[in-house]
């Protein structure tokens, strides 16, 4: 019985750890808007003149956390300003951005004759 309880607790702990690493995209959207991420990265993560493209990022949640703590080209966000959990939620929201349309579907790019 003790072994069964131990296995259950280990599995439950692993599931909780996975859930924490995936983030909450709804809260991430709220934070993305409230913290002004959209001002440089655009509402859809497509980037802009001052911000990098975030859509379709290959960066992991931990990679995003590491970058926002010590960025090269944007203001730093300390853990006091944006917790790891909140950053993971933003990452989860970023991962919901759709792929851009293929260039072949953009008429003006195909009619350059």
N, C-alpha and C positions, 0 to 999 in steps of 0.2 A: 504494500500500500504506500509506503514511504517513497519507493522508487517511482511509482506512478505519479504521485504528487510532485516529486522533483522534476520529472519529465514534463509535466503540465506547466509548471512554473517556468522552466527553461523555454518552452515553446511560446508561452505567453509573453515572456520578456523579449524574445526575438521578434515576435510580431509587433510589439510596441516600438521597438527600435526601428523596424522597417517603416512603420507609420510615421515616426518622427522624421525620418530621412526623406519621406516623399512630400511632406508639406501640405498645406491647405491652400489650394489655388484661389478660393474665394477671399480668404483673408489676404493672400498675396496681392490680389487685384486692389483691394482696399488700400493696402500699404503702398503699392506702386503709384496709385493716384495721390494719396495723402502725403507721401514723402517726396513727391515731385519727380520721380524717376521718369515720368512721361515727358517732362520738359526737354530733356536731351535725347531720350531714347524713343520718343513718339509713343502714342497710345498703343500701337500694335508691335512695338519693339523693333521697328524697321530702321531705327537710328535716324540720324539727321546730321546737320552740319556740325553739331557739337557733341553728339553722342554715338557710341558704337551700336551696331546692329546686335540686338539681343535675340531676335527670333531665330529659331532653329539652332540655338547655341549647343555646342557639344560639352559645355562646361557642366560639371557635376554640382550638386548643391554645395558641397564642401569647397569646390573650386571657386564658386561665386562668393562664398563667405570669405575665403582667403583673399580674393581680389578686392572686395569692398573694404576690407580692413587696411590694406596697403596698396591702393591703386596707383597706376602710373598717370592716368589722365583725367581723373574725376575726384571730387571731394571724398575723403575717407569717411566711413561710417563705423564708429567704434561700437563695441557691444553695448555700451550704455545708451547709444542712440538707436541702434537697431540690433536686436538680439539675434543669436544664431537661428532660433526658431522662426523669427520674423523673416530673416533673410531666406531661409528654406521655403517659407510660404511664398515669397516673391519669386524664387526660382521655380516653384511649382506652377505659379501663374504664367511665368515666361514660357514654360514648356507647353502651355495650351495654345500659344500663338500658331496660327495655321501657316503652312508653307506658302511662299509667294507663288503667284501664277507663273507658269512657264513663259519664257520670253516669246515663244512662238504664238502665244495667245494674245499678245499685245499688238493690236493692229498697226499702230503708228510705227512700231519697230520693224514691221514686215513690209511696209509700203514706202521704202526709202528711195524708190526709183525716180 
